[in-house]
Amino acid sequence: MQKIELLFDKSINTYILERTWHKNQNCYQNEDGSVYLSFESNQIHETLYLVLRFADSVQILNPPKLKEVYKEKLEKMMKRI
């Protein structure tokens, strides 16, 4: 299991806050309106699709492996343009 930590832009805070993304999630809104979401999971690729869904409205804080897989996927996508 790895701790997944994501930070969502304030532009989608209501959408993120109103949903349950994982059974053991920790989710809260920061003073600036951004939303922090964390949970424990061993499903890096499933989490990748969650991150891709929100594209430029989410930042991966942890784990490094998720950042790496995300970068690889973006590079593949860019080659198709």
Secondary structure, DSSP 8 states (H G I E B T S, - for coil): -EEEEEEE-GGGHHHHHTS--STT-EEEE-TTS-EEEEEEES-HHHHHHHHHHHGGGEEEEE-HHHHHHHHHHHHHHHHT-
